[in-house]
């Protein structure tokens, strides 16, 4: 028989879940609604997946500056780059 003892598992405090939401662009949601687009159609026009478009619309993700610029161009300025940071312009 072995003399090894079992270690007690390390007791750690439970982690606090912190969920930080990105800023939701209402201009993006408005553009999708005004054009009667499905998420798949909006995503196709913008060159991204429908899941990514949905995450942007719902504020779960924020686009990179390059993607925000691409969205602004594809929407003819209806979704300005600043709409993702709360600025307008």
Contact map, one row per residue, 1 for C-alpha under 8 A:
11100000000000000000000000000000000000000000000000000000000000000000000000000000000000000
11110000000000000000000000000000000000000000000000000000000000000000000000000000000000000
11111000000000000000000000000000000000000000000000000000000000000000000000000000000000000
01111100000000000000000000000000000000000000000000000000000000000000000000000000000000000
00111110000000000000000000000000000000000000000000000000000000000000000000000000000000000
00011111000000000000000000000000000000000000000000000000000000000000000000000000000000000
00001111100000000000000000000000000000000000000000000000000000000000000000000000000000000
00000111110000000000000000000000000000000000000000000000000000000000000000000000000000000
00000011111000000000000000000000000000000000000000000000000000000000000000000000000000000
00000001111100000000000000000000000000000000000000000000000000000000000000000000000000000
00000000111110000000000000000000000000000000000000000000000000000000000000000000000000000
00000000011111000000000000000000000000000000000000000000000000000000000000000000000000000
00000000001111100000000000000000000000000000000000000000000000000000000000000000000000000
00000000000111110000000000000000000000000000000000000000000000000000000000000000000000000
00000000000011111000000000000000000000000000000000000000000000000000000000000000000000000
00000000000001111100000000000000000000000000000000000000000000000000000000000000000000000
00000000000000111110000000000000000000000000000000000000000000000000000000000000000000000
00000000000000011111000000000000000000000000000000000000000000000000000000000000000000000
00000000000000001111100000000000000000000000000000000000000000000000000000000000000000000
00000000000000000111110000000000000000000000000000000000000000000000000000000000000000000
00000000000000000011111000000000000000000000000000000000001110000000000000000000000000000
00000000000000000001111100000000000000000000000000000000001111000000000000000000000000000
00000000000000000000111110000000000000000000000000000000001111000000000000000000000111000
00000000000000000000011111000000000000000000000000000001111101000000000000000000000100000
00000000000000000000001111111000000000000000000000000001101000000000000000000000001101000
00000000000000000000000111111100000000000000000000000000100000000000000000000000001000000
00000000000000000000000011111110000000000000000000000000000000000000000000000111001000000
00000000000000000000000011111111000000000000000000000000100000000000000000000110000000000
00000000000000000000000011111111100000000000000000000000100000000000000000000000000000000
00000000000000000000000001111111110000000000000000000000000000000000000000000000000000000
00000000000000000000000000111111111000000000000000000000000000000000000000100110000000000
00000000000000000000000000011111111111100100000000000000000000000000000000000000000000000
00000000000000000000000000001111111110000000000000000000000000000000000000000000000000000
00000000000000000000000000000111111110000000000000000000000000000000000000000000000000000
00000000000000000000000000000011111110000000000000000000000000000000000000000000000000000
00000000000000000000000000000001111111000000000000000000000000000000000000000000000000000
00000000000000000000000000000001111111111100000000000000000000000000000000000000000000000
00000000000000000000000000000001000111111100000000000000000000000000000000000000000000000
00000000000000000000000000000001000011111110000001101100000000000000000000000000000000000
00000000000000000000000000000000000011111111000011000000000000000000000000000000000000000
00000000000000000000000000000000000011111111100001000000000000000000000000000000000000000
00000000000000000000000000000001000011111111110001001000000000000000000000000000000000000
00000000000000000000000000000000000000111111111111011000000000000000000000000000000000000
00000000000000000000000000000000000000011111111111000000000000000000000000000000000000000
00000000000000000000000000000000000000001111111000000000000000000000000001000000000000000
00000000000000000000000000000000000000000111111100000000000000000000011001000000000000000
00000000000000000000000000000000000000000011111110000000000000000000000000000000000000000
00000000000000000000000000000000000000000011011111011000000000000000000000000000000000000
00000000000000000000000000000000000000010011001111111000000000000000000000000000000000000
00000000000000000000000000000000000000111111000111111100000000000000000000000000000000000
00000000000000000000000000000000000000100000000011111110000000000000000000000000000000000
00000000000000000000000000000000000000000010000111111111000010000000000000000000000000000
00000000000000000000000000000000000000100110000111111111100000000000000000000000000000000
00000000000000000000000000000000000000100000000001111111110000000000000000000000000000000
00000000000000000000000000000000000000000000000000111111111110000000000000000000000000000
00000000000000000000000110000000000000000000000000011111111111100000000000000000000000000
00000000000000000000000111011000000000000000000000001111111100000000000000000000000000000
00000000000000000000000100000000000000000000000000000111111110000000000000000000000000000
00000000000000000000111110000000000000000000000000000011111111000000000000000000000000000
00000000000000000000111100000000000000000000000000000011111111000000000000000000000000000
00000000000000000000111000000000000000000000000000010011011111100000000000000000000000000
00000000000000000000011100000000000000000000000000000001001111110000000000000000000100000
00000000000000000000000000000000000000000000000000000001000011111111000000000000000100000
00000000000000000000000000000000000000000000000000000000000001111111000000000000000000000
00000000000000000000000000000000000000000000000000000000000000111111100000000000100000000
00000000000000000000000000000000000000000000000000000000000000111111110000000000000000000
00000000000000000000000000000000000000000000000000000000000000111111111000000000000000000
00000000000000000000000000000000000000000000000000000000000000111111111100000001100100000
00000000000000000000000000000000000000000000000000000000000000001111111110000001100000000
00000000000000000000000000000000000000000000010000000000000000000111111111000000000000000
00000000000000000000000000000000000000000000010000000000000000000011111111100011100000000
00000000000000000000000000000000000000000000000000000000000000000001111111111111100000000
00000000000000000000000000000000000000000000000000000000000000000000111111111000000000000
00000000000000000000000000000000000000000000110000000000000000000000011111111000000000000
00000000000000000000000000000010000000000000000000000000000000000000001111111110000000000
00000000000000000000000000000000000000000000000000000000000000000000000111111110000000000
00000000000000000000000000000000000000000000000000000000000000000000000111111111000000000
00000000000000000000000000110010000000000000000000000000000000000000000100111111000000000
00000000000000000000000000110010000000000000000000000000000000000000001100111111101000000
00000000000000000000000000100000000000000000000000000000000000000001101100001111111100011
00000000000000000000000000000000000000000000000000000000000000001001101100000011111100011
00000000000000000000000000000000000000000000000000000000000000000000000000000001111111111
00000000000000000000000011100000000000000000000000000000000000000000000000000011111111111
00000000000000000000001110000000000000000000000000000000000001100001000000000001111111100
00000000000000000000001000000000000000000000000000000000000000000000000000000000011111100
00000000000000000000001010000000000000000000000000000000000000000000000000000000011111110
00000000000000000000000000000000000000000000000000000000000000000000000000000000011111111
00000000000000000000000000000000000000000000000000000000000000000000000000000001111001111
00000000000000000000000000000000000000000000000000000000000000000000000000000001111000111
